């Protein structure tokens, strides 16, 4: 066994069905009495319902969470926190709402309870991505790690099949990169392989039978595992590219991760053979990158950047930004190779095995 460092994240997890009713108890457990409930505009009714469940514990709702966590939205939300006299936030939703809760915590140090309704996995990480002036930047701090996650399988039962698929692939990306991250260790690698395997088992079922409770439970469990992976050891080229594409071109978050994942995996294949073997094994494939692409074909997700709104004349700019300040990566960052990767992703070509 090679020497390694593993640092567990300090976080409480409540997992099950009907656990939404436990949110109030978790707020009290934190010693809080005035929770501001956060959501996107699309989930405003659900946020108001949760506030009603919280009763006297609810300080109000803020329903303007936005994709990629724009700084101006966060500043407005912080004003709402102060106006409401809130002593914690409860984020109900996917990555956009979770990101807003984290951004508020960074500025106010208020505790967070997160109630995920997608498979984003951001709730399990001490990582915050924010967008300002067309650029997305990320930072890691325990100040943004939510104190409590309440997973309620019931809340995912109506998640549309297409969103389930792309949200799941986004989460799989966390596990894939954890396997070849600079801080990779055997504990997280075990979580990563299990997370990929559970998603590969659940997602094809969900796209055909969205009401399958066992598959929903497997997928939510997998999302947590994949989130732990990313939160513990960070990312590499894949996440850098997705942050560039999302922050600069305002592409949809989960769909961008879905499209880029097979291509970033192929880029790193020769530099990380053990990681590739684990990915392929979890997918039941003989090739990691090809197996990821084939899973996406089965799920009916977008396969090309063109499909999700990327302008072809922006590929050069994306490559320039990606190589200007790259994340650590097992394979050296080569501009020509990155340009080729983005071209393949733009056209949706299957990575060569």
C-alpha positions in Angstrom: 0.0 0.0 0.0 1.3 3.4 -1.0 1.4 6.2 1.6 -1.7 8.5 1.5 -3.5 11.2 3.3 -7.3 11.1 3.8 -9.2 13.9 5.5 -12.8 13.3 6.4 -15.2 16.2 6.0 -17.2 17.3 9.1 -20.8 17.0 7.9 -24.0 15.3 9.1 -26.1 13.3 6.6 -29.7 12.3 7.0 -30.8 9.9 4.2 -34.1 8.3 3.6 -37.7 8.8 2.5 -39.9 11.4 4.2 -36.9 13.0 5.7 -38.1 16.5 4.7 -40.0 16.5 7.9 -36.6 16.3 9.8 -35.4 19.7 8.5 -36.9 21.6 11.4 -35.2 19.2 13.9 -31.9 19.7 12.1 -32.3 23.5 12.2 -32.8 23.3 16.0 -29.9 20.9 16.3 -27.7 23.6 14.9 -29.0 25.9 17.6 -30.8 28.1 15.1 -34.3 29.6 15.2 -34.6 31.7 12.0 -34.0 29.9 8.7 -34.1 31.6 5.4 -35.3 29.1 2.8 -33.5 29.3 -0.6 -34.6 28.1 -4.1 -34.6 29.0 -7.8 -37.7 30.7 -9.2 -38.8 27.3 -10.7 -38.9 25.8 -7.2 -40.5 28.7 -5.4 -43.6 26.8 -4.5 -41.6 24.0 -2.9 -39.6 26.6 -1.0 -42.7 28.2 0.4 -44.1 24.8 1.3 -40.9 24.0 3.2 -41.1 27.3 5.0 -44.7 26.5 6.0 -43.5 23.1 7.4 -40.8 25.0 9.4 -43.5 27.3 10.9 -42.0 29.7 13.4 -38.5 28.5 12.4 -38.8 30.1 9.0 -37.5 33.6 8.6 -38.7 33.9 5.0 -37.9 32.7 1.5 -35.5 33.9 -1.2 -36.3 32.3 -4.6 -33.8 33.9 -7.0 -31.0 31.4 -6.9 -29.3 31.3 -10.4 -27.1 29.0 -12.4 -23.3 29.5 -11.9 -23.9 31.6 -8.7 -23.6 35.2 -10.0 -22.0 37.5 -7.4 -24.7 40.1 -7.9 -27.5 37.6 -7.0 -25.5 36.6 -3.9 -25.2 40.2 -2.8 -29.0 40.6 -3.0 -29.5 37.4 -1.1 -27.1 38.5 1.7 -29.2 41.7 2.0 -32.3 39.4 2.3 -30.6 37.4 5.0 -29.9 40.5 7.1 -33.3 42.0 6.5 -34.9 38.7 7.7 -32.6 38.4 10.7 -31.8 34.9 9.6 -29.4 32.8 11.6 -29.1 29.9 9.1 -30.1 29.1 5.5 -31.9 26.1 4.2 -31.2 25.4 0.5 -33.8 23.4 -1.3 -32.9 22.4 -4.9 -30.0 21.5 -7.1 -26.5 22.9 -7.6 -27.7 26.5 -8.2 -29.5 26.8 -4.9 -26.7 24.9 -3.0 -24.2 27.3 -4.6 -26.1 30.3 -3.3 -26.3 28.9 0.2 -22.5 28.4 0.1 -21.9 31.9 -1.2 -24.0 33.3 1.6 -22.1 31.2 4.2 -18.8 32.5 2.8 -19.8 36.1 3.4 -21.8 35.6 6.7 -20.5 32.3 8.2 -24.1 31.2 8.8 -24.7 27.5 9.1 -26.4 25.6 6.2 -28.9 22.8 5.8 -29.1 21.5 2.2 -32.1 19.5 0.9 -31.0 18.3 -2.6 -33.6 17.6 -5.3 -31.1 16.6 -8.0 -27.9 14.6 -8.2 -25.5 17.5 -8.4 -23.5 16.5 -5.3 -22.3 20.0 -4.5 -23.9 19.7 -1.1 -21.1 17.3 -0.1 -18.2 19.6 -1.0 -16.4 22.6 0.5 -16.1 24.1 -3.0 -17.8 27.2 -4.3 -17.9 28.4 -7.9 -19.0 32.0 -8.5 -19.4 34.0 -11.7 -18.6 37.7 -12.1 -17.8 39.6 -15.3 -18.2 36.6 -17.4 -15.6 34.5 -15.6 -16.2 31.7 -13.2 -13.8 31.2 -10.3 -13.7 28.5 -7.7 -12.4 28.3 -4.1 -12.2 25.7 -1.4 -13.0 26.5 2.2 -14.7 24.7 5.1 -16.7 27.9 5.6 -18.8 26.9 2.6 -19.2 23.2 3.5 -22.9 22.7 4.5 -23.2 21.5 8.1 -26.2 19.2 7.3 -27.5 17.4 4.2 -31.1 16.0 4.3 -31.5 13.6 1.5 -35.2 12.7 0.8 -35.7 10.2 -2.0 -39.3 11.4 -2.3 -38.1 14.8 -3.5 -36.4 13.2 -6.5 -39.3 11.1 -7.7 -40.6 13.8 -10.0 -37.2 14.8 -11.4 -37.6 14.6 -15.2 -35.8 11.8 -16.9 -33.6 14.1 -19.0 -32.6 16.1 -15.9 -32.0 12.9 -13.9 -29.6 11.7 -16.7 -27.5 14.9 -17.0 -27.5 15.6 -13.3 -26.2 12.0 -12.8 -23.5 12.4 -15.4 -22.4 15.6 -13.8 -22.0 13.7 -10.5 -20.2 10.9 -12.2 -17.6 13.5 -13.4 -16.8 14.2 -9.7 -15.9 10.6 -9.2 -14.0 10.1 -12.4 -11.7 13.0 -11.7 -11.3 11.9 -8.1 -9.7 8.7 -9.3 -6.8 10.6 -10.9 -6.7 13.8 -8.8 -3.4 14.9 -7.3 -4.7 14.1 -3.8 -6.2 10.7 -4.8 -6.2 8.1 -2.1 -7.6 4.5 -1.7 -10.5 5.5 0.5 -11.9 8.1 -2.0 -11.1 5.8 -4.9 -13.3 3.1 -3.3 -16.1 5.7 -3.0 -15.6 6.9 -6.6 -15.8 3.4 -8.1 -18.9 2.6 -6.1 -20.5 5.9 -7.0 -19.9 5.4 -10.7 -21.2 1.8 -10.5 -24.4 2.8 -8.6 -25.2 5.5 -11.2 -24.4 3.2 -14.1 -27.0 0.8 -12.6 -29.6 3.4 -11.7 -29.7 5.9 -14.5 -30.7 3.6 -17.4 -33.6 2.4 -15.3 -34.7 6.0 -14.4 -34.8 7.2 -18.0 -37.3 4.4 -18.8 -39.1 4.2 -15.4 -38.7 7.6 -13.6 -40.9 6.4 -10.7 -38.7 3.4 -9.9 -38.0 4.1 -6.2 -35.1 1.7 -5.9 -33.3 3.3 -8.8 -34.0 6.7 -7.3 -32.6 5.7 -4.0 -29.5 4.2 -5.7 -29.0 7.4 -7.7 -29.2 9.7 -4.6 -26.8 7.5 -2.8 -24.4 7.6 -5.7 -24.7 11.4 -5.9 -23.6 11.7 -2.2 -20.6 9.3 -2.8 -19.6 11.3 -5.9 -19.9 14.6 -4.1 -17.7 13.3 -1.2 -15.1 12.4 -3.8 -15.0 15.8 -5.4 -15.1 17.6 -2.0 -12.2 15.5 -0.7 -9.7 15.5 -3.5 -10.8 18.1 -6.0 -10.8 18.1 -9.8 -8.6 18.4 -12.9 -9.0 19.2 -16.6 -12.6 18.2 -16.9 -13.7 20.7 -14.2 -11.5 23.4 -15.5 -13.0 23.1 -19.0 -16.6 23.0 -17.6 -16.0 26.1 -15.5 -14.6 28.0 -18.5 -17.5 26.9 -20.8 -20.2 27.6 -18.2 -18.8 30.8 -16.8 -17.8 32.4 -20.2 -20.5 31.1 -22.5 -23.3 30.6 -19.9 -23.9 27.0 -21.0 -26.1 24.8 -18.8 -24.1 23.3 -16.0 -25.0 19.6 -15.9 -25.3 19.3 -19.7 -21.8 20.9 -20.1 -20.3 18.3 -17.7 -22.1 15.6 -19.5 -20.7 16.5 -22.9 -17.2 17.1 -21.8 -16.7 14.1 -19.5 -15.9 11.4 -22.1 -13.5 13.7 -23.9 -11.6 14.9 -20.8 -11.4 11.2 -19.7 -9.9 10.2 -23.1 -7.4 13.0 -22.8 -6.1 11.6 -19.5 -6.4 7.9 -20.4 -2.7 7.1 -21.0 -1.6 9.2 -18.0 -3.9 7.5 -15.5 -4.3 3.8 -16.4 -5.3 2.6 -13.0 -8.1 5.2 -12.8 -9.3 4.2 -16.3 -9.4 0.5 -15.3 -11.6 1.4 -12.3 -14.0 3.6 -14.4 -14.3 0.9 -17.1 -14.9 -1.8 -14.5 -17.6 0.3 -12.8 -19.3 0.9 -16.1 -19.1 -2.7 -17.2 -17.1 -1.6 -20.3 -13.6 -2.3 -21.7 -12.9 1.4 -22.2 -13.4 4.2 -19.7 -14.0 7.1 -22.1 -16.0 5.1 -24.7 -18.0 3.5 -21.9 -19.0 7.0 -20.6 -20.0 8.1 -24.1 -22.0 4.9 -24.6 -23.8 5.4 -21.3 -24.8 8.8 -22.4 -26.1 7.4 -25.7 -28.3 5.0 -23.7 -29.5 7.8 -21.5 -30.3 10.1 -24.5 -28.3 13.0 -23.1 -26.8 15.8 -25.3 -23.5 14.5 -26.8 -22.2 17.7 -28.4 -21.4 21.3 -27.3 -23.3 22.4 -30.4 -26.5 20.9 -29.0 -26.3 23.0 -25.8 -25.7 26.4 -27.3 -21.9 26.6 -27.6 -20.9 28.9 -30.5 -18.3 27.3 -32.7 -16.4 30.6 -33.0 -15.9 30.5 -29.2 -13.8 27.3 -29.1 -10.6 29.1 -29.6 -11.4 31.5 -26.7 -12.3 28.6 -24.5 -9.0 26.9 -25.2 -7.1 30.1 -24.5 -8.7 30.6 -21.1 -8.4 26.9 -20.2 -4.6 26.8 -20.8 -3.9 30.3 -19.3 -4.4 29.2 -15.7 -4.9 25.4 -15.7 -5.8 23.1 -12.8 -3.4 20.4 -12.0 -3.9 17.4 -14.3 -2.2 14.0 -14.7 -1.4 14.8 -18.3 0.4 18.0 -19.3 -1.9 20.6 -20.7 -1.2 21.1 -24.4 -3.1 23.8 -26.2 -3.3 21.9 -29.5 -4.6 18.9 -27.7 -7.2 20.9 -25.8 -8.3 22.5 -29.0 -8.8 19.0 -30.5 -10.7 17.9 -27.4 -13.0 20.8 -27.6 -13.6 20.2 -31.4 -14.5 16.6 -30.7 -16.8 17.7 -27.9 -18.4 20.4 -30.1 -19.2 17.8 -32.8 -20.1 15.0 -30.4 -17.7 12.4 -31.7 -17.2 9.2 -29.8 -13.7 9.1 -28.2 -11.4 6.6 -29.7 -10.6 3.6 -27.4 
